[in-house]
Amino acid sequence: MAASRTVLTTTSEPTSINITQENTTLDRILECAVVLNWKDLTRADEETSIQVEYRTAASHLLNYVKFWSSTERGHWRLICEYWMQSSGARQSGVTFHDGVFSTDLAWMLDAIMQHQAAFPPLPSDFPDGLIQLSRPGESFIGPAQKDMTRALDRIARS
């Protein structure tokens, strides 16, 4: 079984790590995408956690990203996925599930997934990744917006 890594993100206090334009990781930019689209992915009246699961291909680029939502401990539902390649069972690109939809998340995911080379490569010894987030506080919105804007600017220049 391949090794995996998990990035646990608590969203009660902002991170003290200064993410710069040059070192924004795919983990961080996927976290930003969730934070910036939280209202589209969740209901305000429910305490929700979101889990971002990904797998890298042999090229060390992401093969897919899946977004899971949970309002009850241990019960996760698929709300969004992005696949780089299509197959008989699925199409490439973004697909939303369970009545969830976000135009902005779809746009961000397409930019991120199609321009993965703009980010530092993921470690080759961890093909599977998992990012877990709880409801972001207001103090997370500004840094997430700043990091996403920098990343999208870098993509536009590449």
C-alpha positions in Angstrom: 0.0 0.0 0.0 1.3 3.4 -0.9 2.2 5.9 1.8 -0.1 8.8 2.2 0.1 12.2 3.9 -2.5 14.2 5.7 -2.6 17.9 6.1 -4.9 18.8 9.0 -6.0 22.4 9.0 -7.7 23.9 11.9 -9.5 27.1 11.0 -10.0 28.7 14.4 -6.8 30.8 14.1 -4.9 32.0 11.1 -1.6 30.2 10.3 1.6 32.0 11.1 3.3 30.6 8.1 3.9 33.3 5.5 3.0 31.8 2.2 4.8 33.6 -0.6 4.1 33.6 -4.3 7.1 31.4 -5.0 6.3 28.6 -2.4 2.5 28.3 -2.4 1.9 24.6 -2.5 -0.9 22.6 -4.1 -2.1 21.7 -0.6 -2.3 25.3 0.3 -4.0 26.4 -2.9 -6.6 23.6 -2.6 -7.2 24.7 1.0 -7.7 28.3 -0.3 -10.2 27.1 -2.9 -12.3 25.4 -0.2 -12.1 28.4 2.2 -13.1 30.9 -0.5 -16.0 28.7 -1.7 -17.2 27.5 1.7 -20.6 29.0 1.5 -21.3 27.3 -1.9 -20.1 23.9 -0.5 -21.9 23.9 2.8 -25.1 25.0 4.5 -24.9 27.8 7.1 -27.1 26.0 9.6 -24.9 22.9 9.7 -21.5 22.3 11.3 -19.6 20.9 8.4 -16.1 19.5 7.8 -14.6 19.2 4.3 -12.0 16.8 3.3 -9.9 17.2 0.1 -8.5 13.9 -1.2 -6.0 13.6 -4.0 -3.9 11.1 -5.8 -0.8 11.8 -7.9 0.1 10.1 -11.1 3.5 8.7 -12.0 4.4 12.2 -13.2 4.0 13.5 -9.6 1.2 15.7 -10.9 -2.4 15.3 -9.5 -4.5 12.7 -11.2 -7.6 13.6 -9.3 -9.0 15.7 -6.5 -12.2 14.8 -4.6 -14.0 17.0 -2.1 -16.0 15.3 0.6 -18.4 16.9 3.1 -19.4 15.7 6.6 -22.0 17.0 9.0 -21.9 13.8 11.1 -18.7 12.2 12.4 -17.7 9.3 10.2 -20.2 9.9 7.4 -18.8 11.6 4.3 -20.5 12.4 1.0 -18.8 13.2 -2.3 -19.7 16.8 -3.3 -17.1 17.5 -6.1 -14.4 15.8 -8.0 -11.9 16.8 -10.7 -10.2 14.2 -12.9 -7.4 14.9 -15.3 -8.3 12.1 -17.7 -11.7 10.6 -18.6 -12.7 7.0 -18.6 -15.8 5.0 -19.4 -17.1 5.7 -15.9 -16.3 9.4 -15.6 -15.5 12.5 -17.6 -12.4 14.6 -17.2 -12.8 18.0 -15.5 -15.0 19.0 -12.6 -18.2 17.3 -11.6 -20.4 18.3 -8.7 -22.6 15.9 -6.8 -25.5 15.9 -4.3 -26.9 19.3 -5.4 -23.7 21.2 -4.6 -22.4 23.7 -7.3 -19.9 26.5 -7.3 -18.9 28.4 -10.4 -15.9 29.9 -8.7 -14.6 26.6 -7.4 -15.0 25.0 -10.9 -13.0 27.9 -12.4 -10.3 27.7 -9.7 -10.0 23.9 -9.9 -9.7 24.1 -13.7 -6.9 26.7 -13.5 -5.1 24.8 -10.7 -5.3 21.3 -12.3 -4.4 22.5 -15.8 -1.4 24.5 -14.5 0.1 22.2 -11.8 3.6 23.0 -13.0 3.2 26.5 -11.6 3.4 25.0 -8.0 6.3 23.2 -6.3 6.1 19.5 -7.0 4.5 17.2 -4.6 6.7 14.8 -2.7 7.2 11.6 -4.7 7.0 9.4 -1.6 3.4 10.4 -0.9 1.1 9.7 -3.8 -2.1 10.1 -1.8 -2.9 13.3 0.1 -5.7 14.4 2.4 -6.5 17.9 3.6 -9.1 18.3 6.3 -10.9 21.6 7.1 -13.5 22.8 9.5 -15.5 26.0 9.1 -13.0 28.8 8.4 -13.1 31.9 10.6 -13.3 35.3 9.0 -9.6 35.8 9.6 -8.9 33.0 7.1 -10.7 34.7 4.1 -8.1 37.5 3.5 -5.0 35.3 3.5 -6.8 32.7 1.4 -7.8 35.4 -1.1 -4.3 36.8 -1.2 -2.7 33.4 -1.8 -5.2 32.4 -4.5 -4.8 35.8 -6.3 -1.0 35.3 -6.3 -1.3 31.7 -7.5 -3.7 32.7 -10.3 -1.5 35.6 -11.3 1.5 33.2 -11.5 -0.6 30.8 -13.6 -1.6 33.6 -16.0 2.1 34.5 -16.5 3.2 30.9 -17.1 
